[in-house]
Amino acid sequence: MSISKKDLDPAFQGAGQKAGIEIWRIENFSPVPIALEMHGKFFTGDSYVVLKTTALKSGAFRYDIHYWLGTDTSQDEAGAAAIKTLELDAVLGGRAVQYREVQGHETGKFLSYFKPCIIPLKGGVSSGFKHVEEEEYQTRLYACKGKHVVHVKEVPFARSSLNHDDIFILDTKSKIFQFNGSNSCIQERAKALEVVQYVKDAYHDGKCEIASIEDGKLMADAATGEFWGLFGGFAPLQKKAHIDESSTDLLATMLFCVEKGEASSMEVDSLTREILDSSKCYILDCGIETFIWIGRNTSLDERKAACNAADELIRTLDRSKSHVVRVSEGHETVMFRSKFSSWPQPTNETESEESGRGKVASLLRRQGVNVKGLVKTESPKAETQALIDCTGDLQVWRVNGEERTLLSDSDQFKFYSGDCYIFQYSYPGEVRPEYLIGTWIGKQSVEEDSTSATSQATKMVEEMKFIPAQAHIHEGHEPVLFFAIFQSFILFKGGLSDRYKSYISEKEVEDSTYNEDGLALFRVQGSGPENMQAIQVEPIASSLNSSYSYILHNGSSVFTWSGSLTTPEDQELVERQLDIIMPSMQSRFLKEGAETEQFWELLGGKTEYSSQKISGVAENDPHLFSCTLSTEVYNFNQDDLMTEDVFILDCRSDIYVWLGQQVEPKNKKDALTLGKKFLDMDVLLERLSPHNPIYVVTEGNEPAFFTRFFTWDSTKSTMHGNSFQRKLALLKNGGTPIFDKPRRRAPVPFGARSTAQEKPQRSRSVSVFSNDRPRVRGKSPAFHALASKFENTKERNLSTPPPMLPKLYPRATGDSDKPMTRSTAISSLTASFEQPGPTSRFITPRSSKANTETRVKAMYIENMMEIKPETIEEDAKEAEESTDEEGLPTHPYERLVTNSTDPIDNIDVTRRESYLSSQEFQEKFGIKRSSFYKLPKWKQNKLKSSLHLF
């Protein structure tokens, strides 16, 4: 494309140099930048150019340009916006995707930039911005449509505007009403509440009442009567006029070639990539959506002519509201490519983007254009993190038909390619223990074992009430998280299961199961002692790789071989794995290029081999899809995860299936199947492997390796009700979440239900869980009874009656309005416990309620007998001031840390913190010593680890 400096508008200089949104308004046919505080405010009489710059994981930028046309904008301004969009694309290197947005018919991607909505204002620059604030607040009625992004349209304030299918917002001076049509869905109602919040903040300074009106419920409350009164009383609503858009969707796809500004139809049997010529522009008419394809060798004038031809075609077909998308060669959207029967996959998408960008930047630089920031240097790749606590407890079962065998600590990291395995990992979370239950499917395993492993793992998740996250992993596609959990991992050829043995016997295939006395070659890989793997490969020279180290053994002969590109750390991993595979054998170390004849003989002779490091599929920028609505959610956040829906988060290297709390149980059981179908569909045309890892997570139990894709607030998933009820409660309570009742019982890990011989756990550097049933951390009724003694009853919300609790102690004498002192309350409570009651009550309880009260009293008697009420404060003070409970000496923090240059000798290294003085202990930990030792053991260890005391 030939570009001249005079063809580019100076207003676009420096555009797209950082991630974010930039907006220009067309004034006198020229783009004028819009201040940040005016973003999202569009006038119906104007046209705008909007640039969205997104920073990708690869280090490159992705550009989306939208030109928005108000309903009252002139044809000339609309044409100027379209042309200026092309000029902006040229400045950005000719690789932006360009969208035509018509007011009221915007794409979901465009609306996602301005959440929760866009409410266009009357007026515009050509009319001198006649939009002014009314002296008298004007009542307005808005119609809302959309489940993930909301289209808001102001409609006449009349009863005839209402219908049963949509959501309506009535904005009055003192109150905002949301009218929910009886045929509207929960997701639409919830999203409309975000618009209510926007109207409340934007037009009422956050100070007005909110009311929800349900269609068909005339006598619901006073607000309902007030709402209908504003319309002059209730009357039956008219049925919404049905607009048939299916005719547009079913139109046959037509391809036009643009030459000399004219679009001529092309007769083709099927659409293939080879049809498109790089020196031409094409129009692909798909009915509701029209694409303009721009060849890389076309001039700016030819591109402008193609856009004019597309506008003329749309006017001729009377589809002025249809979406128009312009794509450049080499940067086509998934939707455009999906229209073709065949489309080659780019060999290196990032590389092609950067090379094309560099060529355009070089051309612009010669023309004198400032291209600073256009060519972005590749950022160093961040080190992959496991994103899971690696100090938890691991249990592994080998699947054998419909049964499974629990592996011992010494065998739970040794897998066979012909088998399938189930693993359960429990680890400390931010608030409570978290669980991961997964299946590992070997490449050589039989389908029956794979199905059985998946079924058994799903049943384990069900028995724990869907609290654990579930993982489905195939050999050769293990994520970093998997290896981090196992730390050391060895993969042998062959298998031990009965079905595998039967399969190779039926097929008369040689049994390749690993034999420690036979010939075997292992490739050793990993990043360190806590993440290392030994993979058995074919014992031939072509299996070697200069980037790895290997272990080769045959009977009494053992060799370790290190490629020329390995590091001393890699060679250390070989020694560690050799201690596991062949612990009693001496090995001979060989470097690449200094091999012995015996070494090559064992490998069948010397041949060529690779030097390229084996790399898995890189994680891409995530895309969120709603399964119920079958749509992609752009610029997503946590609020887009609706509790009634199932969502899939696609990161290319792996996918996550998120299940809302109110999803049907059947759909929860089928979550893995849904994930597999998504991989087969390959919605984004990424050539996804059907063996990519799949994770299933449920609302309220999201692990950190899922929430990292969001700005996460864990309190939102613990609220009552459906999506609409939750957001209405937030809106009416000023943003304060209404939480669900705490669970009465903690989930029991599957291992805790096993028999005594099914309890081996892996020995870790930190033991944070026991095999016993987790302790219930809820407060007892007696605790609440005690707390109520100090509660000021005048501050109670009288709209909610106080909980009815057994009277465990007599009312204090004197002024009942004054709260009892702490010591008086405790004395009163213990005295009432110690009073002898009727003997028969304890021998034969009359009811479960009485029995519960007895147990509560007995528990408190046992606890309170050890503490004298009048000395509670003195005991606490003494505990806080105690420097060492066992007469331990104190040492400075710098000499106690694990990485100290002058460490203290002869101390208990598991209790380094106990050697700190009280003052230094509180300074480092931020809490008193007594409070620290009241924390759960796993939380103590976590705090100590952060301070290098563990």
N, C-alpha and C positions, 0 to 999 in steps of 0.2 A: 504494500500500500504506500503510495507516494503521499507524503505529508509535508505541508508547508507551514511555517510559523504563523502566517497570516490566516490560516484555516482554523487555528485554535484560539478559543476565547481566553483572554488573560485572566478572567475570573476563576478559571480552573487551575491556575498555577499552584503547585504544591498540594493538589487534592490527592487523597488516598494514601498519605504517608504514614498514617497511624489508624489503628482500629477504632471504629465508631461510626457515627452518622454525620453527614454533611448535607445541608439543604440550600438550594438556590431558588429564588422566585424569579419568574420571567417578568421583567419590567422594561417596557419599550423594546421588546424582542431581545433583551440581553439578560444574562443570569446575574442576580444580585444575592450575595450570601445572606443567610438568615441567622440571626443571633441564637445561641443555644437555648435561651429561655423561651423562644418562640417555636421551638421544635414541637411538632404535634398539633400546632394550630394552623389550620388550612382555611383559606377563604374561598367561597364558592365561585367567585368571579376571577380566580387566578389559576395559573399553571405553575407547577414546581418541578424541579429536578432534585432527586434524593439519591445520595450515594451511601451505600452500606459497605464498609470495609471490615472484613473478618480476618483475624490472624489465625492461620492454620497451624497444626502441630508440626508440619514440615518446615515452618519458618516463613513460608510464602504468604501473600495476601490473596484473598478471594474478594472479587468486586461484584456487587449487584447494584445496578442503576435503575431507578424507577422514575418515570415522569408522570406526575399526577395531574389530572385535568378536572377542574371544578365544573359543575353543571352549567354555570353561567359564564365560563371562560370563552373568549372569542376564538374563532377558527384559526386566526392568524397566530394568536398566542400559543394555541395547542400545537400548531405546526412548528413554531420556534422552539418549543420544549423538546419536540422529537428530534430536531436537528442538533440542538445543543447537547442532547444525550449522546449522539454519535461523536461529537467533538470531545466530550469528556471521556468517552471510551477510548478515543485515539490517544489522549494524554496518558491513560492508564495502560497503554500497551496493546490495545485492541483485543482484550480478553475478558471484558466484563459482560455479564448477561444483563440484557436490558428489557424492562417490563413497561408496558403501557397500562396505567391505572386510571380507571374512570370512577369518579365519585359515586359511591353506593355500590360499586361492583369490584372493589379492590381485591387483590389476591391475599391469601392468608399470610404469605411471607411478608408482604408490605405492612399489613395490620399488626403483625407481631413486633414490629419495631416500636410501635407506639401504644403498648398495652396500658390500660385495658381497652382503649377505644379511640376513635377519632370522631369528634363532633364538629363538622365544618361550620364556620361562621359566615354570616351573610356579608356581602360586599366584596371589595377587592381593590387592587391598586388602580385599575382603570376608572373605577368609580370614586376614587378619592377616599377609599376605606370608610364608607358610610355606616359601617357597623359601629354603633355606639351603645353604651350601657343605658338601658331604660331607667328613667327615674322611678317608675313603678315596676316592681318585680313582675315579670310576665310569666304566667303559667305556661309550661311547655310539655308536650307529649312526645315521647320517643319510642320508636319500635326497635326491638333488639333481636337479632338473629345470629346464631353461631354457637358452636359447642366448645371450640378451643380459641377462636378469635371472634370478636363480636362486631357485626356490622350494625351501626347505630344510624337511624334515619329519623329526622323530625317529621312528624305527621300532624295533620290538623287536630286541634284539641276538640274532639267531638267523639260521642259514643260510637259513631259509625266507623271510626278508625280502628276500634278494638275487634279482635277475633279470638277464636279458641286455640289457634295454632302457635301464636307468637307470644313474646314477652313484651310488656309495655312499661315504661317508666314515666310516671306523672310527677313533674317537678313543680311544686308550689312554693310559696314564700316561706312557709313554716314547716313543711313536711314533704318528704319524698315517698311516693308510693310505687311499689313494684307489683304489677298485675301479671299473674302467671296463668296463661291460657291453659285450659284443661288438657290439651293435646301436646303441650310442650314437655320436653324431657328434663330430667334433673340437672344434667350438665348445662343445658341452656339457662336454666334458672340460676344456677350457681355463677355462671359467667356474667349474667346480667347484674348480679349483685356487685360485681367489681365495677360496673358502670355506675351503679348507685353510689358507691364509695367515691368514685371520681367526681361525680356531680356534686356530692356533698362537700368535698374538699375544694373544688374549683369555684363553685358558685355560692357556697354557704359558709366558707371559712371553717368547715368541719363542724358546724353547729346547727343541726336541725334534726328533727325526728325522722325515723325510718319506719315504714309499715309495709308488710307483705300481704297482698290480697290474692286469695285463691279463687279462680274462676269456678262458679257454681255454688260457692258457699256464701249465701247472702246474709246469714245471721251469725257469721263467725265471731265478730267482735265489733267494737265501736268504730275502729278504723275502716272496716268494710263499708259501714253505712256512710261514713264521712267521704269515702272515695266515690261511691255512686252518687252521693249528693252533689259533688262537684260537676257531675255530668247531667244533673237535673233529675236524678232518680234512675232506678234500674229498668232496663228493657232488654229483651232477648237480643243477643248479638247476631250479626249477620255471618253467614259462612264466608270464609276467605275464598276469594276468586282463585281458582287453580291455574297456575301458569305452567304450561307444558314445555319443559326444557329438553325433554327426551328427543324431540325431533332434531334439535341442534346437535345433540350428542351422537345420534345415529347417522349423521351425514357421512358419506364416503370421504375418505381422506384424499385430497387432491394436491398434486405438486405442480407449481408454476415456476418457470424460469424467467428471470427479469433481464431483458436486453434492451438497451436504449430507453430505459424508463418504462417499458411496456411489459406486462406480465402475460406470458403465453402458457397455456395448459400443456402438460407433458403426459403422454400416454405410456404408462409403465405397468408391467405385469406385477412386479413386487418392488418394494422400496429397499434398495441396498446402498451402502456407503459409496460404491463405485460410481453411482449416477451423478454425484455432486462434483462439480468442476471448481477448482480453487480460484479460477479467474472470473467466476460469475457469482451472482446472488440468486437465491431461490426463496419461494414462499410455499410453506406447507400448511394447507388449510385443513384443520382437524375439527371444524365445527365451532365448538365453544372456545377453542384456543387456536390461534394462528401463529406460526413460527416464521421468522425470517432468518435464513442461513446465509452468512456472509463469508465468502471465500477470502483466504488470507492475501491473495494477490489482487484484490479489487481496490479501486481508489476510493477516497472519501466521497467524491461526487457520485460514484456508482452506488455507494451505500445509501446516500441520501435519496437517490432516485428509487432504490428498492423500497425504502420506507414509504415514500410517497405512493408508489404503486400498491403497496399493501393497504394503505389508508383508503385509496380509491376502491380497491377490491372489497374492503369491509363495508364501505358506504353502498356499493352496488348491491351487495348481498343483504343489506339492511341488518348488519350485526355490529352496530356501533358500540355496543357494550361488551363485546367479546374481548378476551385477553389477547394481547399481542406480545410475543416474546422474541427478542432478537438474540441470536447466538452467533459467535464467531467460530470459524474453523479451528478445531483443536480444543475448544472449550465448550462443547455442547452439553446441555443439561441431560440428566437421566431421562426426563420425560420426552425430550426430543429424540434421543437415541432409541427409546423404547418403541417408537413408531416404525422403525426399520426392522426388516426381517433378519438382517445381519449387520453387525457393526464391530469392527476390530477393536480389541482392547488395547489402549496405549501401553507401550512397553514400560515406560517410566513417566507417569503423569507429572510428577513434580519436576523432573528434569526437563520435560517438554515445555512446561509452563515457564520455567526460569529462562530457558534458552530463547523462547519467543519474546519474553519480556526484555531480555538483554539486547536482542536485535533491534527492537523498536526503540528502546532507550538510546542506543547508539545512534540511530537515525535522527531522533529528536535532538540529541546533543549537537549533532552536526548542523542542525537547523537553528541552533541558538536557544533551544528550549531548556528551561531549568528542569532537570530530571532528578533532582536530589530526592532520595528516598524511594525512587521507582525500582531500582535494583536492590533488593534486600539480601544482604549476606546471610548465608545459611547459619542458623543458630546451632550451637553444639547440642547434640541430643542429650536430653536429661537422662540420668541413670534410672533405669527401670526400678520401681519400688514394688514390694510385695503387697503393701497396703493392708497388712493383717498382722496382728500380734503373733509372734512366733514362739511364745513361751507357754502355749496351751497344751492340752492333753490330746493324744491321738490314739485312735483304735482303728484297726484294719481287719476286714474279713475277706477271705478268698471265696468266691462263689463257686459252688459245685452243684449244678442242677438247681433244684428248688431250695437247697440248703446253703449254709455258709459256715465257714470255719474261721474262728478268731485267731489271728496270728500273734505270736509272741513278740516281745519287744525286739528281739534280735532278728526277726524275720519280717517285720511289718513294712520295711522299706525295700524288700526284695520282691520284685514283680516278674511275672512271666508273660511273654507276648501272647501266649495261647490261652490266657485266663482273663477273667474279669474280677474286679475288686470293688468293695464298698469301704469307704472310710468315713469316720466321724471325728470331727475336730472341734473341741470346745476351748474357748479362749476368752480372756477378759475384754469386755467392751467398755465403752465410756461410762455406762450407767449400770449394766448388768451383764452377766455372762452371755456370750453369743456362741452360736453353733453353726457348723457347716457340715452337711452330709452330702457325699458325692459318690459317683461311680467312675471307675476307670476301665475303659474298654480296650483290650489288647488287639493289635492288628490281626493276629492269627486266631483269635477266639471265635467260637461258633456263635451263631445268631441266637440260639436258645439261651446260652449263658448270658449274653448281652441283655436280652429281654428280661431274664430273671433278675439280673443285678439291678436294672432300672426299676422293676416292679418292687423289689424288696426295699430299695432306698426310698422310693416314694412312700411306701407304707410306713417306714421309720419316721419320715417327715410328718405324715398324717398323725401318727401316734403322739408326736410332740406338738400337735395342734398348729402345724405349718409355721412354727416359730423359726426353725433352722432355715438358713439359706441352702439351696440345693444346687449341686454342680454336676454336669455331665461332661466327661472329659475322655477324649480318644488318644491313644498312643500316637506320639509324634506331633500332637497339637497341645501339649501341656502348657498352661500359662505359668508365668513366674510365681504366681500365688501358690500353685500346686507344689512346685519344687521347694518353695520357702517353708511350707508346712512340713514336708518330709525331711528337709535339710540334706540328708544323704539318701540317694536313690539309685538302685541298681536294677537294670532291666536285663533279664535273661531271655534267650530264645526258647521256643517250645512252650509246653504247658503241663499242668498237673491235674487238671479237672478231668472227670470221667468222660464228659462229652467231647473234650478235645482228643482224648486218647481213642475214643470210639471213631471219631471223624477221620483221623489219620489212618486208622486201621481199615476203615471202609474204603477210603480213597487209595489205599496202599501207598501212602506217602511216607518217606523216611522221617522218622522221629528226630527232630533237631533239638530236643530239650537239652539244656545245658548239663554237661557232665564235668565235674571239677578235675577229673583225670584226663579229659580229652583235650582236643585242640579248640581254643577259644580266643577271640580278639575283642577287646573292650575299648571304646572311645571314651575318654574322660573329659568332662566339660563342667563348667560352673564358674561362679564368681568368688567362691571362698569356702571355708570349712562348713559354713551353715547353708550352703547352696551348691552342692556338687552332685554330679551324676556320672554313672558308668553304664554305657549302653553297649550291649553285645552286638557286634556287626559281623558280616561275613569275613571269615579268616583268609582274605585275599589282599594283595598289595593295593588294589584300586580302592579299598576301603580306607586307606590312610589319608591323612589331610595334614598339610604343613602347619595348620593353625591349631592343632590339638595334640594331646599326648595320649599314648595307648598302652594297654597291658596285653601282652601275648603270652599264653602259656600252653604247654602240651606235656602232660605228665610231670616230670621233674624239672623241665626247662621253663624258666620264667624270664621274660624280657619286659622292660619298660622303655618305650620309644617316645621321644619328644621332637615335634616338628620344629623347623627353623624359625617359625613365627610365634612360638610359645614363649611364655614368661616364666620366671622362677616360681611365681605363684601357681601357675598351671602344673609345673613339675611337682610341687608340694601336694597338690590334689591327687596326683597319681600315687604317691606314697601312701596317702591316707586311704584311698580306695583299695590299694594292694593289701593293706592290713586287714581289710574286710574280706576280700575275695580269696586271697591266698595268704592267710596270716602266718603260716609256718614255713613258708618257702622263701629262699633268697633269690633276688632278681638281679638281672644284669642290665645296667642302664646303657641305652644307646641313643645317640643323637642322630638327627637326620643327616645323611651323607657319610656316616661312619658305621653302617650296619655290617653285621657278620654274614657269612654265607649261610649259616644255620638259620638265621632270622628270615632270610629271603626264601630258603627252602620250605620253611614252615608255612609261608604265605603263598607257595606255589610259584615262586619266581618273581623277579622285579618287573613292575609295569608302571605306567604313568598314573599319577593321582592328583587330586585337587589341592589347591592352597587357599581357596576361598572359604571364609568362615560360614558355617551353616546359620542362616537367619530365618526366623519364623515370620509370620505375618505381622506387620507393624500395626499398632493401634492407631485408628483414624479418628478424626473429629466425630463425636457421637451424633447420631440422628435418633429422634424419638418418634415412635409410631403408635397411634391408638388402634388397638385391634378391633374394638367394637365399631369405631367410626371409619376404620380403614383409611386413615389420613396421616400425613406427617405433621408433627407439631414443631413449628419453627421457633427459634430463639426461646427454647423451653426453659421453664423453671419448676420448682417443686409444686407450685400451685396448679400446674397443668396435670398433675397426677390425680385423676378423679377416683374416689374410693369405689365407684361402681364399675370401673373399667379395668381392662388388662392392657398394659403398655409394653412395648419392646424397645429397648435401647440398643441400637446397632453401633458397635465400635469397630466393625470389620474383623478384628482379631478374635473377638468374642461377642456374644449378645447376652442381654439381661432381660428376663421376663418378669415384669413387676405386676403383682396381684393386689388389687384393692381389697380392703376388709369386707366390702359388701359384694364381692364377686361370688357367684354361685359355687358351692363346693365342688360340683362336677368340673367346672372350668379350672379350678385350682388343681385338681388331679390330672387334668390334661395339659398343664402348662408346658411340660417338656415336649409333648407332641406338637404343641403350637410353635415352640421355638424351632423344632426341626423343620416344620413346614415353612417357617420364615426363611431359614437358610436355603431351602430348596427353591423358594420363589426368587431370592436374590433381588429384592426390590430396587436396590440402588445400582444394579448391574456391576457389582464389585467382583464377580466370580468367586463368591464365597464358597468355602469348602463345607460340605455337609458334616464334616467332623470338627468344626470349630467348637470351642467350649461354649456351653449354655449354662447360665445361672438363673435360678428362680428365686426371687425374693418377695416377701409379703410386706404389706404396709404395716408399719409399726415395728418391724424387725429388720430394717435395712442395714446391711453392714457397711463399713467405711469404704470398702472397695466399690460400692455402688453409689453412695452419697457424694463421692468426690466429684461427680459430674454436675452437681447442683450446689447452690448456696442453701445449706440444709438447716431446717429447724425441726428437731425431733418431736417437739411438743405438738405440732400440727397433726400428726398421725395418731395421737391419743385422744382426739376429741370425739364427742358424741355424734351420731347421726350420719346422714348422707352428705354429699358435697354441698347441697343447698343449705341444709340445716346448720352445717358447720360455719359456712361463711356468713349466714344470717346472724348466728350467735356472736361471731367476731365483730360484725358490724354494729350490733346493738350493745355489745359490751366494751366498745371502744378498743377493740383489738386484743382483748384478754381471752386466751383460749379457755374453752370449757372442756375439762378433761374427763375421760372415761374413768369409771371406778377402777382402783388398782386390782390386779389379778389376785385371787385368794391363794392360788398355788403357783409355785414356780415350775417351769417345765422340767421334767426328769429326763436326762440324757439316756439314750437307748441302752448304753452300756450298763446303766444303773439298774435296768430291769432284767439283766442277764443273770444266769446262774453263777455260782461262786467261781467256777472254773473259767468263766468268760469275762474276767475282770482285768487282765493285764493291761497296763497303760505304759506308754513310752516314758522313759525316764528323761526328764528335761532339766535344764539348768535351773528352772524355777518351777515349782509345783504350785499351780494356782487353783486346781480343782481336786476335790476328793471324789471317790466313787460312790459316796453315800448320796442320799437324796438331798438336793439343795435346800438350804434353810429358808423357811418362809419369813420374809422380812416385814410383813404387815404388822400394824400396831393392834393390840388386843383391845376389846371393849373396856377393860379396866384402865388401860392407858388413857383412853378418851374420857373416861369418868374422872380420872385424876386431873386431866388437863382442863376439864370443865370447871374445876374448882377455882382456877386462876382466870377464867374467861369473864370478860365484862359482858353480861347479858344485854346491856343496853345497846351494844354495838352489833348484836345479832341481826341478820336480815330476817325480819319477821314474816316476809312473804313465804319463807320456807320453814316449816316446823322443825324444831330441834329433834335430833335422833332419840328414840326411846331406848334407854339403857337400863339394865338392872341397877337398883340402888345398892351399891356395894358398901356404902358407909352412911351413917346418919347425918342429917342436916346439922350444920353448926349452930350453936345457940348464939343469940345476940342479933346484931343487925345483919339481916340476910342479904341486903343490897351490897354489902362490902365483900370483896373477895377474900377468902381465907389466906392466911400466910402459908408459905411452903411447908414449914415444919408442922403446922396445925393440920394441914390437909393430909400429910403422910401419916401422922399419928392417928388421925381419925380413921383413915383407910385401914391401917394395920390393926387397930383396935377392933374394928368391925369384923375383920377376918378371924381374929382370935377368939371371938365370942362363941361359946359352944352352942350349936343349934340342935334341933331334934335329931336324935341318933338315927332314926329311920331314914332321914333325908339323905344321909351319906351311904347307908347300906343299900337302900333300894330307891334310886332316883325315880321321881314320878314322871319326869319328862326329859327330853333331850336338852331343853332350855335350862332346866335346873342342873342337869349334869354338866353342861358347859360352864355355868356359873361356878359350880364347885371346883372344876378344873382350873378356872381363872383364879379363884381365891387361893387354891393350893399353890399355884405357881407363884403368886405374889407373896404368900406367906414365906415360901422358901427363900425368895430373893430378899425380902425385907428383913428377915430374921438376921441376916448377915450385916445389915447396915443400921446403925443407930441414926434416927432422923435428925437428932440435934447435932450430929457431928458430920453431916454430909458435906457442908461447905468446907470444914476443916480438912476432911479427908481429900477432897478434890484439890484444895490448895496445896496440901502436902505432896500429892502425886505430881502436880505441875512443877513444884520446886525441886523434886527429887532429881539429882544429877545422875545417879546410877543405882538401879534397884539391887544389884548384886555386888556393890562395892567396886565397880569397875573404874579404872582411872580414866580421865578425860584427855583427849588429844585434839590438836587443831585439825580443822576440816581438810586443809591442804595435804596433810600426811595420811589421811584416812581414805581418800578417793582411790579408785582402782588404777588410775593413770598417774599416781603420784611419783615424783622423781626421788622422793625421800620417804618411802613407805614405813609404817610402823610394823615391827615384827611381833610375833606371839600374840595376835588378837584373833578373835572369832570373826572370820571374814564374812560370815552370813549375817552378822549384826554390827556392821561398821558404824551405823548411826547411833548405837548405844554408847559409843565412846565420845560423842560430842557433848559439850557443856549445854545446859538448858538454854542459855542465851543464844548460843550459836545454832542449836537445834531449831529454835523457833525462827531465827533469822533465815536459815536455809530452807526449811520446809514450809514456812509460813503458817504453821499451826503449832500448838503446844504438844509436848511429848505424849501426854495422856490422851489427847484427841487422836494423835497419830496411831497409837496402838489399839484404838477402838475401831479403826478402819478395817475392811476386809483384807485378808492376807495379800490377795492379788493387787489391790490398790496400794498397799504399803510397798510392795515390790516395784510397782510402776513408778512411784514417787522416788524411791531409792535409786532406781535405774536412771532416772532423768538427772540425778545429782551425782552420778558416777560412784554411788555407794553400794552398788549391787553387781 
